[in-house]
Amino acid sequence: SKQQQQPRVQAPPNFVPPEPKPLAITEGTDLKEFATASAALALRLATGAFVLGWKVDTLFFDDESRYALKLGPIRLRDSSSVLETAARPS
């Protein structure tokens, strides 16, 4: 059997990665383009999540001993009918 070579991937010489910046709407932002791009992203995330049987159990989960995603004052507790046996973060 012939061994297959993997292509070598590397950054070009003198490559400087861009500085990360937070997403921000500025004066020059095309709001229509921003809205359509955001809608497309939301649709892709939603379809992926619902294929996995994802659902929100509660937005204000108050049991500190169990996992919940904290976003400011909201503590999101979720579940999935497909991933019921998957380990949860502790």
C-alpha positions as CSV (number, residue, x, y, z in Angstrom):
1,S,0.0,0.0,0.0
2,K,1.2,3.4,-0.9
3,Q,1.5,6.0,1.9
4,Q,-0.5,9.1,1.1
5,Q,1.3,12.4,1.9
6,Q,-0.6,15.1,3.7
7,P,-0.3,18.6,2.3
8,R,1.8,21.0,4.4
9,V,-0.1,24.0,5.6
10,Q,1.7,27.1,7.0
11,A,1.4,30.8,7.2
12,P,3.1,32.9,4.5
13,P,6.4,34.5,5.4
14,N,6.0,37.8,7.4
15,F,2.4,37.0,8.1
16,V,1.0,39.0,11.0
17,P,-2.4,37.8,12.4
18,P,-5.0,40.5,12.7
19,E,-5.8,41.9,16.1
20,P,-9.2,40.5,17.4
21,K,-11.9,43.2,17.6
22,P,-15.4,42.9,19.1
23,L,-18.4,43.0,16.8
24,A,-19.6,46.6,16.7
25,I,-22.0,48.6,14.6
26,T,-20.3,51.8,13.6
27,E,-21.3,54.8,11.5
28,G,-20.2,53.1,8.3
29,T,-22.0,49.8,8.9
30,D,-24.6,48.8,6.3
31,L,-27.5,47.9,8.6
32,K,-29.4,46.0,6.0
33,E,-26.3,43.8,5.2
34,F,-25.7,43.4,9.0
35,A,-29.3,42.3,9.6
36,T,-29.4,39.8,6.7
37,A,-26.0,38.3,7.8
38,S,-27.3,38.1,11.4
39,A,-30.5,36.4,10.3
40,A,-28.6,33.9,8.3
41,L,-26.4,33.0,11.2
42,A,-29.4,32.7,13.6
43,L,-31.1,30.4,11.1
44,R,-28.1,28.2,10.8
45,L,-27.6,28.0,14.5
46,A,-31.3,27.3,15.2
47,T,-31.6,24.5,12.6
48,G,-28.5,22.8,14.0
49,A,-29.7,23.1,17.5
50,F,-33.2,21.8,16.8
51,V,-31.9,18.8,14.8
52,L,-30.2,17.7,18.0
53,G,-33.5,18.0,19.9
54,W,-32.3,21.1,21.8
55,K,-34.8,22.9,23.9
56,V,-34.8,25.6,26.6
57,D,-36.0,24.3,29.9
58,T,-35.9,27.6,31.8
59,L,-34.4,31.0,31.5
60,F,-34.1,31.8,35.2
61,F,-32.6,28.5,36.6
62,D,-31.8,29.2,40.3
63,D,-30.1,25.9,41.4
64,E,-26.4,26.9,41.8
65,S,-25.4,23.3,42.2
66,R,-26.4,22.3,38.7
67,Y,-25.1,23.5,35.3
68,A,-26.7,26.5,33.6
69,L,-25.3,29.0,31.1
70,K,-25.1,32.4,32.8
71,L,-25.6,35.5,30.6
72,G,-25.9,38.5,32.8
73,P,-29.1,38.1,34.9
74,I,-30.3,35.1,32.8
75,R,-29.3,31.6,33.8
76,L,-30.3,29.3,30.9
77,R,-30.9,25.6,31.5
78,D,-31.3,23.5,28.4
79,S,-31.6,19.9,27.4
80,S,-31.6,17.7,24.3
81,S,-33.7,14.6,23.5
82,V,-30.9,13.2,21.3
83,L,-28.0,13.9,23.8
84,E,-29.7,12.9,27.0
85,T,-26.8,10.7,28.1
86,A,-24.1,13.3,27.3
87,A,-22.1,14.5,30.2
88,R,-22.8,18.0,31.5
89,P,-20.2,20.5,32.7
90,S,-19.9,20.6,36.4
